Amino acid sequence: MNEMPSDPISSPEDDLQPEYRFDYQKAKPNRFAARNQAENLRVVVLDDDVARVFTTPESVNKALRALIEAIPQS
């Protein structure tokens, strides 16, 4: 049977150490970092109605490039 701690309500400060030592020898590379390696990557959230029309990044980029070409350059 598990024993209950003598003080059931402990402060989070009780668990904090004054200093933590991180062993970089055991560190592993971030497996998610490679996904965002593209230079000048921007993430944009589309409204639902727009996302129904533009379902791929390529379709969004194609439409935006056409819009850029249509805008007169000053």
Residue pairs with C-beta under 8 A, 6 or more apart in sequence:
44 60
46 54
46 60
53 59
54 60
54 63
